[in-house]
Amino acid sequence: MTVLDPKSFLISIFDAAVAAADPEKTIRDHLPAKPKGRTIVIGAGKGSAQMAAAFEKVWDETIEGLVVTRYGYGAKCERIEIIEAAHPVPDAAGLEASRRLLEKVQGLTADDLVVALISGGGSALLPSPAAGLTLADEIAVNEALLASGAPIAAMNTIRKHLSTIKGGRLAAAAWPAKVVSLVVSDIPGDNPALVASGPTVPDVGSRENALASISAYGMKLPDAVMAHIQSPAADAPDPGDQRFARNEVHLIASAGVSLEAAAVEARRQGIEAVILSDAIEGEAREVGGVHAAIAREVATRNRPFQKPVLILSGGETTVTLRAKGKGGRNSEFLLAFAIGINGIEGIHALAADTDGIDGSEDNAGAFADGSTVSRMRAAGVDAKAMLAGNNAWTAFNAVGDLFVPGPTGTNVNDLRAILIR
């Protein structure tokens, strides 16, 4: 086997996955037909500014537009205005961005084209509370969702029933203009209607589904929120509504495509690669434990895969908050993984969010190997106690194993890469 540095190898795998979702290439491959009338660009998500910059490069007609992205995720655009707002908890800047996006699509005609650039993170970036609700209500809902451990599909079904912009409502507001949505998916299963809670793509998820998830995950939501979601006023537009009849939806990047690119890069460097799934969900620490068991089996028994091998997986795990530590789903996954492979040589792993940010800190994720837990112990950190306190960031920071690539300009969910030599 070729001698390689595990961290450098794992970073190259991450870079290959991100490059496969490069906005300029993917948008160029999915350009809509030119309209007779105006072209309006709208968008939301952690990759929307880079998508807007890419669209400007490849669209040679007159355009105007507005997109909203997370603070620090902006890009230079000449014709499309970029607004930055808070993520993962909404703020007043996002509220104003939502108002202006709805305003931007008013008064259009059937000859006009609206291009919607949608990526993960748009749910928090587009607060637009329904009548009778406030931004404070939406913030309370978001905080409850993030702490609940509910899968992202359930979260976004709840969000769209409390909004005047999600669940297809932004596209409905643009009618009779044609809306073409270019979507970068961070959702397990790649349903475009669930990315950013589907501002331009309606889906069949109902109020009943939302209420069932609220109950199943024990969420405590404000009284006004519960009163609204229990009323017909919360119903989202139906996908069969004629206002959506001419619209188009294109999935231009996804976890599956990025994982395939990561596998190709591993093989180019002489390491066989296997993809477990691009849609793994569940509690981060539990998923980490399962991945650790697979890695141990390969390392010690050479099954179900033969060494050397790179095991890849994607999807979006969840974290049920038990304490107020620092971390995110990837670092929590990896801390549980590190505990599960403690003392075993030849295993090296990276878990990271492809948008460059895991949770609320500045890292995308972290690295781990069989010595991680003992190194943490030498640094005065108890790995199991840190995991119990949702404090994975602090644990990995203590041993210098955080992965901090910065914003990547795209968002196709999580990448987990486990090298076994």
N, C-alpha and C positions, 0 to 999 in steps of 0.2 A: 504494500500500500504506500502511496505517495505520502511523504512526511508533510503534514500541514498543521498550522496553528488553529486549534479549535475555534477560538473566538473570531479570528479573521474569516475562517470558513463560514461560520454561522452568520456573520454580518453580510458576507457576499450572497448568502441565500436570501436574507431579508431584502437586500438591495434588488435582487432579481425579481422577487415577488412584487415589490413596489414598482419597478420599471415596467412590469407587464400591465400595470394599471395607469400608465402615463397618460395624462389628460389629452395632450395634443394628438397623439396617435389614435387613441380610442375615439375622440370626437371627430377627427378627420374621416374615420371609417364609417361614421354614422350621421353625416350631414343631411339635413332635410332639404326638400326641394325649395327653391327660392319662391317667395310669395309675390303676388301682384302689388300688395300694399306694404305696410311697415313690418319690420322685424323687431320684436321686443324680447330682450333676454332677461329672464328672472332666475333666481336660484337660491338655494340654501344648503348649508352643510360645511363640514370641515375641509372639504376639497373644492368647494364651489368657486373660490376666488381663482385658483389655478385653472379650473375648468373654464372660467370666464376669460382669463388671459389667453388660453389656448383657442377658444372660440373666436376671439378677435383676430388671431393670426390666420385662421383658415376661412373666415367669412368675409368675402370681398364686397359685400353690399353694405349699405348704410344700416347701422344698428344703434339702438339705445337700450339701456337696461340697468338693472339693480340686482345685486346678490348680497346675501348676508353670510358671514363666516365667523369663526371663533376669533377672539382677541389673539393677535399675533400670527394669524394664519392668512393675512391679506396678501395680495399680489398686485403688481402694477398693471393697471388697465387704463386705456385712453378713452374708450367710449362707453364702458360699463362701470357704473359706480359700485364701489365695494364698501359695505358697512360691516363693522365688527361688533360682535355682541358676546354675551356670556354663555359658556358651556362648562359643565353639564347642568347648572342651575340657571334658569332664564333671568334676564334683567330688563331694565327700562329701554336700553338700546335695542334689544330684540323686539320689544313691543312696538317701538317706533318703526323698525324695519318691516315688521309684518304689516303695519298700517300703510306704509309706503308701497309695499309690494302689491297689496290689494288695489291701491290707488293707481299704480302703474298699468294695470290691465283693464282699467275702466274705459268705456267708450270705444272699444275696438270694433272692427267690422269683419265680415267673413273673408275679406281679402287679406287680412293681417295674419301674421305668424308670431306665436309666442314660443320661444325656446326655453324650456325649463331645465336648469342644470342642478340636479339633485344628488346629494351624497349624504352619508351618515352624519349624524350630529344635528341635522336640521330640526329635529323635534324640539330640542331645547332652545335653538336659535330663533324659533318662530312662535313665541308666545302671542296668543291672540284670543284672550278668554271670551267665552260666549256671553251673551247678554245676562246680566245679573251677577257675573263673576268678575274677579279682579286679578291683577298680576300677582298679588300675594296668594290668591287661591291657586293659581297655576304653579307658582313656586312651591307651595306646600304639596301639591300633587306630585311634582317632579321629585322632590325630596323623598316622599313616601315610596314612589316607584323605584328609585335608586336603592333604597334600603330594603326593598321587599324580597329580592331574590327572584322576582318574576322574569320569565324570558322576554326578550325584546319585542316579540310579536304581541304578547299580551299587553306590555306597556304601551305600545303604539296604538293598539285598539282602544285603550282607555283614553289616551291623549286626544285622539281624533274626535271623540264624542264631547269634548269640552272646549272646542276651538271653533273659530270662525274662518280658519285658513287651511286646516289640515283635512284629511279624509276626502280629497278631491275638490274642496271648496275654492281653492285658488284658481284651478282650471275652470270651474263653473263660473267664477267671476269674470273670466276672460272671454266667455262665449259672447258672440258667435265666432270669434277668432279661432283658428286651429292651434292646438297646443301640442308640441312635440317635446316629450320628456326624455332627456338623456340621463340615465340613472347609473350611479356607481353604488353597487350593493354592499352593505355591511350586515345584511340580514341572513341568518341561516335559512337556506331554501331559496334565497334570491327572489322573493316576492317583491316587485318594485312598489307595490301599493303600501308596503310597510316601511320602506326606507324613508326616514325623516317624517314618519307618520303620513306619507302620501299626500302632500299638499296639492299635487296635480294628478294623482292617480287614485281613484276611489277603489274600495274593496268591499267585500261582502260582510266583514266583521260587524256585528250588531251591538246595540246597547246591551242586549242580554249577555253577549259574550263578555263585554266589558265588566258588567256587574258580577258575572261569575268569577272573573279573575280577581276582582277586588275582594270578593269573599274568600276565594281559595287561598290567597296570599295574605289574608288578615290585614289588609291596608286600612289605615285610619285616615280618612279624607275629610276635609271641612264639610259641615252640614250643607252649605250652599252648593257645593260640588255634588254631593249625593242627591240633593233635591233636583238638580239640573239633569244629571245622567239618568234619573228615574223617570224623566218626562219626555214626551215625544219631541220636544224642542231640540233634544240632543241628537236626534237621528241624523246620520251623515248621508250625503247623496248616494243614490243607488248607482252601481256601475252601468246599469242599463239606461240611465238617463240620457236623453237625446243630446244634451249639451256636450257629452263626451264622444259622440258618434264618429266625428272626424279625427279625433285625437290619435296620436301615436305614442307608444312607449318603447324605448330601446334600452336594454340593459347593456351598458358599454364596458363595464368592468365588474369583476366579482372575485370572491375568494377562490373559487374553483380554478379560474384562469390563472390567478397568481400562484396557487400551489403547484399547478402544472409547470409554470415557468421556474419555480424554485427547484422542482425535481430535475428539470432539464439542466439547470446550472450545477446541481450536485453531481449528476452523471458526467457532465463535462469535466469536472475536477476528479473523476475517477471513483466516486462514491455512489453506490446504488441507492435509490430513494423509493420509499413507499408512502402513499397518501392514505391515511386512515379514513378521513372524511373532511369535507369542507363545511360541515353543518353541525359540529358538536356543540351541544348546549348542556347546561347543568351547573351545579354549584362548583365554583372554580377550584376549591380545595379538593373536592371529591374527584373531579376530572383529573386534577394533578396526581392524585393517588393512583388512579387507573393507569395513566400514562407511565408512572413510575414502575408499576407492576409489569407492564409490557417491556419497558427498558431493562428491568432486572432479568426478565426471562431471556431476552436476547443476549445480554451481557454474560449471563452465567450458563445458559443452556443452548445458546445459538438457535433459538426458536421463538416465535414463529417466523422470524426473518434471520438470515445469516449475516454475520458481521463481515466487513464493515457495512453499515447501512445508516441512512438518514431517514428518520420517521417524521413525517409531516402531518399536521392537522390544522384545521381552521374552524371557524364558527364563532360564537360569542357566549362565553360562560357568564355567570352572574355571581354576585357576592351578596350574601345576606349579612348586613352589618350587625355585629355583636358588640362592637366597641368603636371608639373614635380615633383609631390609628390612621397612619398614612399608607396609602397603597392604591391598588387597582386590581382588576380581575387577572391580568397577566402576571403581575408580581405575586399575587396570592396563589394562583395556579402553580407558579414556579417554586414558591416556598414549600408548598405541600409536596411537590415533585422532589425537591432537594432532600426533604426529610425521608421520602420513600426510597431514595437511592444512596442514602448516607453510607459512606465507606466503600462503595463499589467503584472500582477504577474503570476508566475507558468510556464513561458516559459524560457527555457535555450537551447542554441544552440552552436554547434561547426561546423565550416567549415574549411577544411584543405585539402592540397594536400597530397596524400598518399606517395609521394616520400620524404616528410619532408621539402620541400622548396616551399614557395608561392612567386612567383615573384623574386625579386633580393635580398631580405633581408634573415635573418636566421630563420624566422618563417615559419611554415607550414600553419598557418592560425591564427584563434583567437576564443575566446569565447564571447558570448553576452547573455544578458537577458533583462528583462523589465526595469532594472535600469541603463543600460549601458549609454544611452544618458544623463541622469541626472548626473551620475558620471563623464562623460566627461566634462559636463558643470562646475561642481565643480572644475575640474582640469584645467579650463581655455580653454577648447577645444570646439569648435562649430562643432557638428557632421555633420550638413548639409554642412557647409563650407569645412570641410575635405573631404567629399564625392565629392563635386564639384571640388576639387583640386586633385583628385586621391591620397589622402593622408591618406588612411585608416590605414596604419602601424603606423603612428604618433598618430592617434586617439586612437587606442587600446593600444599602448605602454604607453600612458599617464595614463591609468587606470590599467595597469598591466595585461591585458587580452590577450596578445599574447600567442600562443601555439607553443612551440619550442621543438619538440621531437628529432631533428637532422635527418640526412639522415637515411632512413629506409631500403634501399637495394632493394626496389621495386618501381613500379610506375604504378598504375592502375587508374589514374585520380583523381578527386576530391571526397571527402566524405563530405556530409552535413547531420548533425544529429541534429534534433530538438526534445527536450524532453518537453512534455506538461503534467503537473501534475494537 
